[in-house]
Amino acid sequence: MFQKTSLLRLAPLAAIIATAKDACVDLLPKLDIQGYSCSESDKSQYAKHILQNVFHLVKVLNEEQLMEKEIEAKVKGLSISELQLQDAECEVDDDIFCDNCGAFFVDLYRSCTCGYDLCLVCSRELRDGHLQGGKGMASGWKSRIDGSIPCPPKDIGGCDSGTLELKRIMPANWVANLLKKAQGMHRINKSFDIPQTSSASFIYSLNPNDIQPQDMQNFQLHWSKGEPIIVSDALSSSSGLSWEPMVMWRAFRDITISKKDSHASELKAINCLDWSEESIDYYKFFKGYSEGQLKQKGHPLYLKVEDWQPSCVSQGEWPRHFVEFVKYLPFKDYTYPNHAYLNVADKLPELSSKPDMGPWMDIGYGNCDTKLHYNKADTVSILTHTVIVEQKHDDQDEALVCEPNAQANDNHQHVIDPTEGGALWDVFRRHDISKLEEYLRNHSAEFSSVEVVHPIHDRAFYLNVEHKWRLKEEFGVEPWTFKQRLGDAVFIPAGCPYQVRNFQSCTKVELDFISPESLGECIRLQNELRSLPESHKAKKQKLNIGKMMIYAVDHAVTDSSAVIDSNGPINDLPEEFAQVPEILNDMNISNHTNGWVCDTESESNSQETSSGFPSVSPLSNHAVDHQPHETSGLWRGNAVGAEAVELLQAVETHYPNTFQRVHIRATLHWLSFLKGLHVFIKGFLETSVDALLEEQISTYQEGLNDFERLGFDLSWIRKRLDMVEKLKFGNDPLRQELVVLDESLESLKERLVEAHERLQKARLDYDNALDARNKKVQEVVHKFGDEYDQVLKGHLGFGMLPGYPNVSEEQFVKACPVCCNTCNCKTCLSSGSHIALGTDDDLTICNQTNGWLSENENDGKDQDSEKKKSDETSGLWRGFKVGVEVKELLQSVEHHYPDTFKNVTLRSERIWLPVLKLFHEVITRFIETSVETLTEDDITSLTEELHDFDTVNFDLSWAHKRLDMVKTLKFGKDPLQQEKADLVESLQLVNERLVERRNEYDAAYKKLIETQLEYNEMAHAEKYKEQQMKERFGDDYDVVLYSRLGFGMLSEY
C-alpha cells in the first residue's frame, strides 16, 4: 500500500506521463535558459551591495600579497617598486593549485623551475613553523633565515635544490588598481554593521506569490546573519511538469538513448543501513522508491542518491525538469545559475573554468538520512516529490523517524501526512560550530569506531534525538529544526552544518550559489579543506573564492561607473573604503630604521611587516577595518592612521612610561617607527596564547629589543611575555605543582563520581532485595497461616490454649521466617549487622547473640514454684474435685473451645473424675508433643485416644484438625508443602543477596566519605596554590593562558 503526492495533484497520471515523456527528451543549452534579467537600477543597487560585502575581503587579500612582495624584495635587495615578478606559465583564466595543500591560486604564488608550486598561505605557515595540509614539516622542510623558501625534498614532490620564486597570474598591480578605482568612485560615509551571527529561534518564511520588493531587504537581513530561510510552495506557479518517479525514469532513459550513453543506465546508490555503495538501474531504483524498499538477502535496501545529475548536464545541456526548476527559483538575483547578479560564483570570465554548482538531485527512500556536513557554498533545496510507503521494518532501529523531543519506541515506519512534511532538517548556527565539533569529538566512539579526521567534513555523524538533547545539556547548543513540506525551497547559508532525514520517499533538487554575505564563511571552509589530508573526500569541494571575489568587485566597479558618470559619486557606502595602499620608493629611508620600512602614507598598510612579526591572512580570519579620513589619523604630528592613533593613545593612557624617554617628531623616520610599533603591539595583543609557539616568543623578544634601543619602554609587554613563557614553556615549579594538583583533583572527581554511582546502585539493589524478601514473607503467611512454621518446628499445641500457664506459646522460641529453624540463623545474617528484616516487629538481630533472640521470655519462666493451695475447694470444677492443675486446663479448654463439653452430662464423681483426669493427661501430652520428633504411630495413638473421648460426647474437633494438618503436611504429599519449600528457599536467597548488597553499600559509602575528604583537602590546596599564582602573576593569569597575549592590557581599545 502506498500513497503518491506530486506538485501537480489534479492532473491525471496518464496525461502527466505522456506530456512529460514528450517534453523531457528535449535538451536546452544552459546559456539559452530564459526567465531572469536585472534592471539597470537594480544593478546599481546590487553593485553597491557587493562592494559593501566584498571590498574589505579583497583589500586584505591585496595586503597579504603586498607583504609577500615585501619579503621577496628584501631577499633580492630591491625596493618593492623595483621588484619585477615573473609571469605565470598559464592564462589568467586558468586554475592552478598549491602542491602542498591543494588550494587554488588567486594571483601571486611561489614556484620552482621543477614545477613545484606553493600558495602564499603555505609560505607564511612554513616560515612560522606550522605548515598545514601536507607533510612538509615532518620532512624537515624549512624556510631560510632571509624569508626565502627552498624547493622541498623529493619525497614530497620537489627537487630539493631550487628556490620557490614569487610569480604572478594577473597583470601587475591589477588588484591594487581595482581597489583604488572602487575607493575613488565613492565618498566615505558612516558604516552600518549587520550582525554576522544569529541567535534567533524562529525561521524567516514567506510565500513566493506574496514576495514584494521589500522582501529582498528582509531576505538579506536574515541571510547576512547566517539564518536559514524557507519559501513555501516555491513551484506553485510552475507549468506542472511531473516529478513522478516513473516519469523521471522514462525521461532520463530517453535522454540516455538519444545520447547513446551506455554508462548512464545505472545509478550509484548508497545503502543507508551500512553506507555501502550499490549499483542499480533506474527502473529498479524508482520502483523501490515508489512501492517500498527492495530486498537483498532478506534485508531491506534503504537507498538514496546524492548530488546526482543526468550525464547531459555536464555537457552543457539541461533536461526540462532542471529548466523548470531553475525558472521558478525564488530570489533569482542570488540563485539563477546564469548571470544572477548577486551570485559571486557567476562573476568569473566566460573562458574561466566554472565550478559545478548544480543543479543536483537528491533522491532517497523513506527513513534515509543525510549525515551532518557542510556545503561548499550557499544552497537552495526544493522538495519536488514525495511518496508515503507504509511498511514494517526491524533492521534499522536507528533510522526510525523521530519527532523532536520524542522517542522512537516501535518498529514501524513513522507515517506522516504529506502536509506535515517530507523531510526533517537540523541546521546549526555558525557561532556554535566549535562547541558542536567538541561534542562530536568527545562522543565519536558512540557513533563509530572509525577515527575522526574532522567531525563535520568527515560526514560521519547523524545526531538523533538523544544526542541533540545531550548537546543542548552539555553545551547549550540547539539547532534550527524544521520540516520541509512538498514544494518548499530551503535556503541554507554557507558555513551552517546541517543534517536531513526523510520522513517519506523524497526527491529534492538542489542548487549551489555564493552570495556576497557568505564569502567570509566560504573562505573559512576553504581554509579548513586545505588543512585536511590529501585523500580526504571533502577536498573535492575546493573553490577559487579569491578569484571570484576579485571579479565580483570588477563587475561592481564597472556597473557603478555608468551611474557615477551621470549622477556623481555614490555617497552611501560604509567607511570601509579607505585609501588603498600605494607603494612608495623606499630608497629615501635611512638605514638605521631597525628593519622597519615605511611603505605607505595611509594607515591601511599598517599590517605590512617584516617576516618576523605576526600577520593576518585574508584567507583565514577577516576583520572589517573601519577607517576614518586620513586627517583624523595624526598622532604627535605623524599621519599613522586612525586605528594606530587609537592604539597608541590607549598605550599612553595605561602605560605612560612607554614614550617618556623618546622624543617623537613629525618625520618620515618616526612615522615608520610608530607604524611599526602599532603593528607590533597589535599583533602581540591579538596573538592566541593557545596557538603560541616558543619561537614566536623569541621573535617578540627580538622586536622588544629593537624598540627599546629606540627608547620605548615596553616593559609591560616583556613582563607578560615572561609570564607566558614560564607558565607555558618553562619549568616553573609553582606552575608544575599546580598542574599536578589539577590532574590529581580531576582523578579524585572521577573517583567521587564512581563511588556515588556504586552507592546508588547498591542502595537500589538493597531496596529491591528488601522488597522481594517482604513480598515472599507475605506469600508464606498468606499460604500457610501465621502459626504454620511454629507448629511444624515447635509443639502440637502451639497457640491453641493461650494463657494456660504450663503450655503458653511464650515458652517456645519462634522459628526464623527465613530458614524456619529455631536457631541463631548464622547462615541468614551477617555478623554485627543492624538490619530490620521484614515486617515482624518481634524479629531482630542482636550484636551480642549474633542471632535470633528468644522472644518475650517471661519473667515467670524461672519463677520459684509456689506451693499449691491446700484448700481442696480451690481444685473444684463443676463440683468435681479435679485438682488445681486439671482445673486450669479444663477451664482453658472450655474458654477457647466451648463446644468441647457442650454435649457432655457430668453426674457421678466416681465415674467422671477419672475421665476428666485422663482427659487432662491426654490433652497435656498432645499440647507438649514436639512435632519435629512426632512419628506416624504417635499420631495414630493420639488419634485413638481422642476418639475414646469422642465416644462420651467430647467435641475435640479442634485437636483432630491440628493432628490432620500435621499428618498431611509432614507425612503426606500435599502440593502446598513443595510450594512452601520453594518459597522458603527463594526467601533465603533473597535475604543473602540483601546482606551482600548492604555490605556493598557500606563499602561504597565508606569510599565515598574517604574520597570526599581527600577531594576537599586537594581542593583547599589548589585554592591556596592558585592564590600564590595570582599574587605572582596577577588575577587574570589563568584567563591569559586560554585567551590572547593582550588580554586585559588595553581595556578600552
C-alpha positions, 0 to 999 in steps of 0.5 A: 500500500502506498500513497503518491503526492506530486506538485501537480495533484489534479492532473491525471497520471496518464496525461502527466506521463505522456506530456512529460515523456514528450517534453523531457527528451528535449535538451536546452543549452544552459546559456539559452535558459530564459526567465531572469534579467536585472534592471539597470537600477537594480544593478546599481543597487546590487553593485553597491551591495557587493562592494559593501560585502566584498571590498574589505575581503579583497583589500586584505587579500591585496595586503597579504600579497603586498607583504609577500612582495615585501619579503621577496624584495628584501631577499633580492635587495630591491625596493618593492617598486623595483621588484619585477615578478615573473609571469605565470606559465598559464592564462589568467583564466586558468586554475592552478593549485598549491602542491602542498595543500591543494588550494587554488591560486588567486594571483601571486604564488611561489614556484620552482623551475621543477614545477613545484608550486606553493600558495602564499598561505603555505609560505607564511605557515612554513616560515612560522613553523606550522605548515598545514595540509601536507607533510612538509614539516615532518620532512624537515622542510624549512624556510631560510633565515632571509624569508626565502623558501627552498624547493622541498625534498623529493619525497614530497614532490620537489627537487630539493635544490631550487628556490620557490620564486614569487610569480604572478597570474594577473597583470601587475598591480591589477588588484591594487588598481581595482581597489583604488578605482572602487575607493575613488568612485565613492565618498566615505560615509558612516558604516552600518554593521549587520550582525554576522551571527544569529541567535534567533529561534524562529525561521524567516518564511514567506510565500513566493506569490506574496514576495514584494520588493521589500522582501529582498531587504528582509531576505538579506537581513536574515541571510547576512546573519547566517539564518536559514530561510524557507519559501513555501510552495516555491513551484506553485506557479510552475507549468506542472511538469511531473516529478513522478518517479516513473516519469523521471525514469522514462525521461532520463532513459530517453535522454540516455538513448538519444545520447547513446550513453551506455554508462548512464543506465545505472545509478550509484546508490548508497545503502543507508543501513551500512553506507555501502555503495550499490549499483542499480538501474533506474527502473529498479531504483524508482520502483523501490522508491515508489512501492517500498524498499527492495530486498537483498538477502532478506534485508531491506535496501534503504537507498538514496542518491546524492548530488546526482545529475543526468550525464547531459548536464555536464555537457552543457545541456539541461533536461526540462525538469532542471529548466523548470526548476531553475525558472521558478527559483525564488530570489533569482538575483542570488540563485539563477545559475546564469548571470544572477547578479548577486551570485559571486560564483557567476562573476568569473570570465566566460573562458574561466573554468566554472565550478559545478554548482548544480543543479543536483538531485537528491533522491532517497527512500523513506527513513534515509538520512543525510549525515551532518556536513557542510556545503561548499557554498550557499544552497537552495533545496526544493522538495519536488516529490514525495511518496508515503510507503507504509511498511514494517521494518526491524533492521534499522532501529536507528533510522526510525523517524523521530519527532523532536523531543520524542522517542522512537519506541516501535518498529514501524515506519513513522507515517506522516501526512504529506502536509506535515512534511517530507523531510526533517532538517537540523541546521546549526548556527555558525557561532556554535560550530566549535562547541558542536565539533567538541561534542562530536569529538568527545562522543565519536566512539558512540557513533563509530569506531572509525577515527575522526579526521574532522567531525563535520567534513568527515560526514560521519555523524547523524545526531538523533534525538538523544544526542541533540538533547545531550548537546543542548545539556552539555553545551547549550547548543540547539539547532534550527529544526524544521520540516520541509513540506512538498514544494518548499525551497530551503535556503541554507547559508554557507558555513551552517552544518546541517543534517536531513532525514526523510520522513517519506520517499523524497526527491529534492533538487538542489542548487549551489550559489555564493552570495556576497554575505557568505564569502567570509564563511566560504573562505573559512571552509576553504581554509579548513579543506586545505588543512585536511589530508590529501585523500580526504573526500571533502577536498573535492569541494575546493573553490577559487573564492579569491578569484571570484571575489576579485571579479565580483568587485570588477563587475561592481566597479564597472556597473557603478561607473555608468551611474557615477558618470551621470549622477556623481559619486555614490555617497552611501557606502560604509567607511570601509573604503579607505585609501588603498595602499600605494607603494612608495620608493623606499630608497629615501629611508635611512638605514638605521630604521631597525628593519622597519620600512615605511611603505605607505602614507595611509594607515591601511598598510599598517599590517605590512611587516617584516617576516618576523612579526605576526600577520593576518591572512585574508584567507583565514580570519577577516576583520572589517577595518573601519577607517576614518579620513586620513586627517583624523589619523595624526598622532604627535604630528605623524599621519599613522592612521586612525586605528594606530592613533587609537592604539597608541593613545590607549598605550599612553593612557595605561602605560605612560612610561612607554614614550617618556624617554623618546622624543617623537617628531613629525618625520618620515623616520618616526612615522615608520617607527610608530607604524611599526610599533602599532603593528607590533603591539597589535599583533602581540595583543591579538596573538592566541596564547593557545596557538603560541609557539616558543619561537614566536616568543623569541621573535617578540623578544627580538622586536622588544629589543629593537624598540627599546634601543629606540627608547620605548619602554615596553616593559609591560609587554616583556613582563607578560611575555615572561609570564607566558613563557614560564607558565607555558614553556618553562619549568616553573615549579609553582606552575608544575605543582599546580598542574599536578594538583589539577590532574590529581583533583580531576582523578579524585572527581572521577573517583567521587563520581564512581563511588556515588554511582556504586552507592546508588546502585547498591542502595537500589539493589538493597531496596529491591532485595528488601522488597522481594524478601517482604513480598515472599514473607507475605506469600508464606503467611498468606499460604500457610497461616501465621502459626504454620512454621511454629507448629511444624518446628515447635509443639502440637499445641502451639497457640491453641490454649493461650494463657494456660500457664504450663503450655503458653506459646511464650515458652517456645522460641519462634522459628526464623521466617527465613530458614524456619529453624529455631536457631541463631540463623548464622547462615541468614545474617551477617555478623554485627549487622543492624538490619530490620528484616521484614515486617515482624516487629518481634524479629531482630538481630542482636550484636551480642547473640549474633542471632535470633533472640528468644522472644518475650521470655517471661519473667515467670519462666524461672519463677520459684514454684509456689506451693499449691493451695491446700484448700481442696475447694480451690481444685473444684470444677463443676463440683468435681474435685479435679485438682488445681492443675486439671482445673486450669486446663479444663477451664482453658479448654472450655474458654477457647473451645466451648463446644468441647463439653457442650454435649457432655452430662457430668453426674457421678464423681466416681465415674467422671473424675477419672475421665476428666483426669485422663482427659487432662493427661491426654490433652497435656501430652498432645499440647507438649508433643514436639512435632519435629520428633512426632512419628506416624504411630504417635499420631495414630495413638493420639488419634485413638485416644481422642476418639475414646473421648469422642465416644462420651460426647467430647467435641475435640474437633479442634485437636483432630484438625491440628493432628490432620494438618500435621499428618498431611503436611509432614507425612503426606504429599500435599502440593502446598508443602513443595510450594512452601519449600520453594518459597522458603528457599527463594526467601533465603536467597533473597535475604543473602543477596540483601546482606551482600548488597548492604555490605556493598553499600557500606563499602561504597559509602565508606569510599565515598566519605574517604574520597570526599575528604581527600577531594576537599583537602586537594581542593583547599590546596589548589585554592591556596596554590592558585592564590600564590599564582595570582599574587605572582602573576596577577588575577587574570593569569589563568584567563591569559593562558586560554585567551590572547597575549593582550588580554586585559592590557588595553581595556578600552581599545 
